[in-house]
Amino acid sequence: MKTILISRTDAIGDVVLTLPVAGQLKRHFPDCRVLLLGRTYTQAIAEACPWLDGFLNYDDLQKLPAAEQVATLRRQHADAIVHVFPNKTIARLAQQAGIPVRIGTRNRWFHWLTCNRLVALSRRHSPRHEAQLNLTLLQPLLPAAVPSLPEVAALMRLTPQKPLAANLQQLLAASRPEQLNVILHPRSRGSAREWGLEHFGTLARLLHHAGHRVFVTGTAAEGQELQAWLAEYQPYLAADLTGQLTLPQLLAFIGSADGLVAGSTGPLHMAAALGRYALGLYPPIRPMHPGRWAPLGPHADYLVFDKPACQDCRQQPVACTCIKAIAPLAALQRIIAWNPSILSS
């Protein structure tokens, strides 16, 4: 294999959990060229991944005339494409472009028409982690068993490509040696169950009283939604960074802080892949539980309410009581055990 295209056109966290696919390909085909076909908002993730050699922008591709879309794919000279995230348009384009090996799942009808390597893969009821499920799609190229979670975690790697802005460097440099710089990312944009602003506020207060520094991140829209909450807890915050960071700058900031606390969101998985402390907050309900979506990295951790069969929140996700049963004090206890000297060693 000379060039392999990985198609993953959904959210940031999903793309981060696809990085081991590129790492596994590089491990078995060291000289191959691996490209990611993704959306504009995930390009910085691709550029920060050492396993990826390039990025093909699906948003730009869609703007081209149909014939030029096919020609653009042909110009990649791909020997194989792995449809990690099923996309009917991309599957058809890959077939029209004549990519020799086209890998997709058996449970998408359009893959039967457009792919020539089909993998039996059902995600919803699988006991495997999402990153392992992604690796299952490599079976036509790598028939060996799917790696264990520790092996997968070793392939989870990001390195910021843009230097941290001077004002952010100064912000972090103001901390004393004994202080932790902790990022709280309270919102999920609907991608995960949320712990709740009251709990995040309590944790901010606990961290502040324990002598640590708290930073809040999120999109500009989330910053607007959080205005009242940010004002209430402002005395406990070192800075409100909502709406102020591009994705490359968010990568750089997370990579320079000590750790991050969030639900199962893109920033949580970014922190884990950056080698920082990453504390995820999860409900026990399948398929959102940590067995499927836990952060993977050398310092990744999670909290989940110990309830073996949570079904109460299926009808009212916003009112999920299981994730809210995780006490802020439990999160504080995990955080104060973080050792920043390990991160710098």
C-alpha positions in Angstrom: 0.0 0.0 0.0 1.4 3.4 -1.0 -1.5 5.8 -0.3 -4.5 5.2 2.0 -7.4 7.6 2.5 -9.3 7.6 5.8 -12.8 9.1 5.4 -14.1 10.7 8.7 -16.4 13.6 8.1 -18.0 14.1 11.5 -17.2 15.7 14.8 -13.8 16.5 16.4 -14.0 13.8 19.1 -14.9 11.2 16.5 -11.9 12.2 14.4 -9.5 12.1 17.4 -10.7 8.5 18.1 -9.9 7.7 14.5 -6.2 8.7 14.8 -5.2 5.1 15.9 -6.3 3.9 12.5 -3.7 6.1 10.9 -1.1 5.0 13.5 -1.8 1.3 12.9 -1.4 1.8 9.2 1.9 3.5 9.7 3.0 0.8 12.1 2.4 -2.0 9.5 3.2 0.0 6.3 5.9 2.5 7.5 6.4 4.0 4.0 2.7 4.5 3.2 1.1 7.9 2.8 -2.0 8.3 5.0 -4.5 11.1 4.3 -7.6 12.2 6.2 -10.7 13.2 4.3 -12.6 15.4 6.8 -14.4 18.7 7.4 -12.9 22.1 7.7 -13.3 22.3 11.5 -11.2 19.1 12.0 -8.3 20.1 9.8 -6.2 21.3 12.8 -6.6 17.8 14.3 -5.3 16.2 11.2 -2.3 18.6 11.1 -1.5 17.9 14.7 -1.4 14.1 14.2 2.0 12.7 13.4 0.5 9.6 11.7 -1.2 11.7 9.0 0.6 13.0 5.9 -2.1 15.2 4.6 -5.7 16.5 4.8 -8.4 16.5 2.0 -11.1 19.0 2.8 -14.5 17.6 2.2 -16.2 21.0 2.5 -14.0 22.3 -0.4 -14.5 19.1 -2.4 -18.3 19.5 -2.2 -18.1 23.0 -3.8 -16.5 21.6 -7.0 -18.4 20.4 -10.1 -19.2 16.7 -10.0 -16.5 15.8 -12.5 -13.9 17.8 -10.7 -14.8 16.1 -7.4 -13.9 12.7 -9.0 -10.8 14.1 -10.6 -9.6 15.5 -7.2 -10.0 12.1 -5.6 -8.1 10.5 -8.6 -5.2 13.0 -8.1 -4.6 11.6 -4.6 -3.5 8.3 -6.2 -5.1 6.4 -3.3 -4.6 2.6 -3.3 -7.3 2.2 -0.6 -10.0 4.2 1.1 -11.4 3.3 4.6 -14.9 4.7 5.2 -14.7 5.0 8.9 -17.8 7.3 8.9 -20.3 6.1 6.3 -21.0 8.8 3.7 -23.0 7.9 0.6 -21.6 10.7 -1.5 -17.9 9.9 -0.7 -18.5 6.2 -1.2 -19.8 6.9 -4.7 -17.0 9.3 -5.5 -14.4 6.8 -4.4 -15.9 4.2 -6.7 -16.1 6.6 -9.6 -12.5 7.6 -9.0 -11.4 4.0 -9.3 -9.8 3.6 -5.9 -8.8 -0.1 -6.0 -9.6 -1.1 -2.4 -12.8 0.5 -0.9 -13.6 -0.6 2.6 -16.9 -0.1 4.3 -19.3 -1.7 6.7 -21.8 -4.4 5.7 -24.7 -2.7 7.4 -24.8 0.3 5.0 -26.7 -0.6 1.8 -24.8 1.9 -0.3 -21.5 0.2 0.6 -22.8 -3.0 -1.1 -23.0 -0.9 -4.3 -19.8 1.1 -3.9 -17.3 -0.8 -1.8 -15.4 -4.0 -2.7 -14.3 -4.9 0.9 -17.1 -5.2 3.4 -16.6 -5.6 7.2 -19.2 -6.9 9.6 -19.4 -4.1 12.2 -22.3 -3.2 14.4 -21.3 -0.3 16.8 -24.4 0.2 18.9 -24.3 -3.1 20.9 -20.6 -3.8 20.7 -18.6 -4.1 24.0 -15.6 -2.6 22.3 -14.3 1.0 22.6 -15.1 3.4 19.7 -11.4 3.5 18.8 -11.2 -0.3 18.6 -14.4 -0.3 16.4 -12.7 2.1 14.0 -9.7 -0.2 13.8 -11.9 -3.1 13.0 -12.4 -1.6 9.5 -8.7 -2.3 8.8 -9.4 -6.1 8.7 -9.2 -6.3 4.9 -5.7 -4.7 5.0 -4.6 -6.0 8.4 -6.2 -9.3 9.3 -4.6 -9.4 12.7 -6.7 -9.1 15.9 -7.8 -5.6 17.0 -5.3 -4.2 19.4 -6.0 -4.0 23.2 -7.0 -0.7 24.7 -3.5 0.1 26.1 -2.1 -0.6 22.6 -4.7 1.7 21.1 -4.0 4.4 23.6 -0.3 4.3 22.6 -1.4 5.3 19.1 -3.5 8.3 20.3 -1.1 11.2 19.7 -1.5 14.9 18.9 1.2 17.6 18.9 0.1 21.3 18.6 1.4 22.8 15.4 0.9 26.5 16.3 2.7 28.1 19.2 0.6 29.3 22.1 -0.2 33.0 21.7 1.9 35.3 23.9 -1.1 36.5 26.0 -2.0 32.9 26.8 1.6 32.0 27.6 1.6 34.9 30.1 -1.7 33.7 31.5 -0.4 30.2 32.3 3.0 31.6 33.4 1.3 33.5 36.2 0.7 30.3 38.1 2.9 29.3 41.0 4.7 25.9 40.9 2.3 24.3 43.3 -0.8 25.4 41.4 -2.6 23.3 38.7 -3.9 25.0 35.6 -7.2 23.2 35.1 -9.5 23.7 32.1 -13.3 23.1 32.6 -15.2 22.6 29.4 -18.8 22.5 30.6 -20.8 22.3 27.4 -21.0 19.5 24.8 -23.0 21.0 21.9 -25.4 18.1 22.3 -22.7 15.4 21.7 -22.8 14.0 25.2 -24.7 14.0 28.5 -23.8 17.1 30.5 -22.7 17.2 34.1 -24.5 20.5 34.7 -23.4 24.1 35.3 -24.0 23.8 39.1 -21.6 21.0 39.4 -19.0 22.7 37.2 -19.4 25.8 39.3 -18.9 23.9 42.5 -15.8 22.3 41.1 -14.4 25.7 40.1 -15.0 27.0 43.6 -13.4 23.9 45.2 -10.4 24.1 42.9 -10.0 27.8 43.7 -10.2 27.2 47.4 -7.6 24.4 47.0 -5.2 26.9 45.5 -5.5 26.0 41.9 -6.4 28.0 38.7 -9.5 27.4 36.6 -10.0 28.2 33.0 -13.3 27.8 31.1 -13.4 27.0 27.4 -16.2 26.7 24.8 -17.5 28.2 21.6 -18.6 31.8 21.3 -22.2 30.7 21.3 -21.6 28.7 24.5 -20.0 31.7 26.0 -23.2 33.7 25.4 -25.3 30.9 26.9 -23.0 30.8 30.0 -22.9 34.6 30.6 -24.9 34.4 33.9 -23.0 31.4 35.1 -19.6 32.9 34.2 -20.6 36.1 36.1 -21.6 34.1 39.2 -18.4 32.1 39.3 -16.0 34.8 38.0 -14.3 35.1 41.5 -13.1 31.5 41.1 -11.9 31.7 37.5 -8.4 32.6 36.3 -9.9 33.3 32.8 -13.0 32.9 30.7 -11.7 31.8 27.3 -15.0 31.0 25.6 -15.1 32.1 22.0 -11.5 33.3 22.1 -9.6 30.2 20.8 -9.4 28.8 17.3 -8.9 25.1 17.2 -5.1 25.3 16.7 -5.0 27.7 19.7 -7.2 25.4 21.7 -4.8 22.5 21.0 -1.9 24.7 22.0 -3.6 25.9 25.2 -4.7 22.4 26.3 -1.2 21.1 25.5 0.2 23.7 27.8 -2.2 23.4 30.7 -2.1 20.5 33.2 -5.4 19.0 32.4 -9.1 19.2 31.4 -12.4 18.2 32.8 -15.4 17.6 30.5 -18.1 15.2 29.3 -17.4 13.0 26.3 -16.5 15.9 24.0 -13.8 16.8 21.4 -11.7 18.8 23.9 -11.7 15.9 26.4 -10.3 13.5 23.7 -7.9 16.1 22.5 -6.5 16.5 26.0 -6.0 12.8 26.3 -4.3 12.6 22.9 -2.1 15.5 23.8 -0.8 13.6 26.8 -2.4 15.9 29.4 -4.6 14.8 32.3 -8.1 14.3 30.9 -11.0 13.6 33.3 -14.1 12.5 31.6 -17.6 12.6 33.2 -20.0 9.8 32.0 -23.4 8.3 32.5 -23.5 4.4 32.8 -26.1 4.1 30.1 -25.1 2.4 26.8 -23.9 3.3 24.3 -22.7 6.6 26.0 -20.8 4.8 28.8 -17.0 5.0 29.2 -16.6 1.5 27.9 -17.4 2.9 24.5 -16.2 6.5 24.8 -13.6 6.9 27.6 -10.7 9.2 26.8 -7.5 7.3 25.7 -4.1 8.5 26.6 -1.2 8.2 29.1 -3.1 10.3 31.7 -6.7 9.7 30.7 -9.3 9.0 33.4 -13.0 9.1 33.9 -15.8 9.2 36.6 -19.1 7.3 36.1 -21.9 6.8 38.6 -21.9 3.1 39.7 -25.4 2.1 38.5 -25.3 -1.2 36.5 -28.4 -0.7 34.4 -29.3 3.0 33.9 -32.5 3.3 31.9 -34.2 6.2 33.7 -32.7 8.9 31.5 -33.4 7.5 28.0 -36.6 9.5 27.7 -35.3 12.7 29.2 -31.6 13.0 28.4 -31.3 16.6 29.6 -32.5 15.5 33.0 -30.0 12.7 33.3 -29.6 12.0 37.0 -26.9 9.4 36.7 -24.2 11.8 35.4 -25.3 14.4 37.9 -24.9 11.9 40.7 -21.1 12.3 40.2 -20.1 14.5 43.1 -17.8 17.6 42.4 -15.8 16.5 45.4 -15.0 13.2 43.7 -13.7 15.1 40.6 -11.6 17.4 42.9 -10.0 14.3 44.5 -9.0 13.0 41.1 -7.6 16.3 40.0 -5.5 17.1 43.1 -3.7 13.8 42.5 -2.4 15.1 39.2 1.3 15.3 39.0 2.5 18.1 36.7 6.1 17.0 36.9 5.2 13.8 35.0 3.8 15.9 32.1 7.1 17.8 31.7 9.4 14.8 32.1 
